[in-house]
């Protein structure tokens, strides 16, 4: 099969953009070169000749010699405008911007189908883990039962430091920022929103279900209490931020992102530092586990490089599962989880929200907690979920159906 030469217009020359430039220089067999780079700052020093850079996006979008746009900026709104315009102009696009994709996925899929122009985004899901193309091409949706994993390297680095190294949260976060694993404003990561955006992409390619980010419950790690951490240690468990999507009977599916207690023998208990790990469960292949770095310049650039290589062979996502699974629906009220809730007296959870309360503990010295079973939809709607002093951690175990279809 003949490979096509790629002439790249690159948006952004930060950590990942520089990583991509470096890996392209070391992979001459790809037959891809960067023709122009659009950047925002006019004063920032850069290690490449000044004539390679421009401050006008139209210098890239309007250049017919540039056949591929690689978008690696941190502004999701501007990224959307760039990606949309590039696709409408017939330029193939590779992006790592999961927030932009999650917020505009239905429109971007429609533009691809309208123009026949490919948009690839392996780097937007789990950095170096090759999951999107595997979910898109390998697994038949009727056989795929669930995907679950640690899909945010920044929060995993922080939780590893808190558990293994006994670092306080603020210290672990500062270290993650210093190493470039977390942004100066880390809210997207630590509040679970980045993992939620990635879960939107996984749902589309694993099950053919396209949802808005707001449709999915996301609880981050900022509210994890000292009592919850102590509970995990006493039980011999590890807290991880886990995203899960699970097929339920009757054409329903449940999905969400929650801090989760993980048993030591579980695959995700072995995912440390900035690594990501994803488990697929299917009817006949059983469990398969992907492990790789989920943050950093070269891991993300390697996924961009993989997409560029795929473009040289004319690859594009087929989104076949979306057509095949029009019957599949997101149903948070059809699933339930067991949770540990720690709280202060002023913000106690409403016990009526739980289908069962299993254990209660109150101590003036250590604090209060309860464990119980609650519907995923009910948890998302609970008035107490986001109150100060409330920490919610899922107990070990998968999402499960609450009722017959």
Secondary structure by P-SEA (a helix, b strand, c coil): cbbbbbbcccccccaaaaaaaaaaaaccccccccccccccccccccccccccccccaaaaaacccccbbbbbcccaaaaaaaaaaaaaabbbbbbccaaaaaacaaaaaaaaaaccbbbbccccccccccccccccccccccccccccccccaaaaaaaaaaacccccaaaaaaaaaaaccccccccccccaaaaaaaaaaaaaaacccccccccbbbbccccccaaaaaaaaaacbbbbbbbbbbbccccbbbbbccbbbbccccccccccccbbbbbbbcccccbbbbbcccccaaaaaaaaaaaaaaaaacccccaaaaaacccbbbbcccbbbbbbbbbcccccccccccccccbbbbbccccccccccccaaaaaaccccccccbbbbbccccccccccc
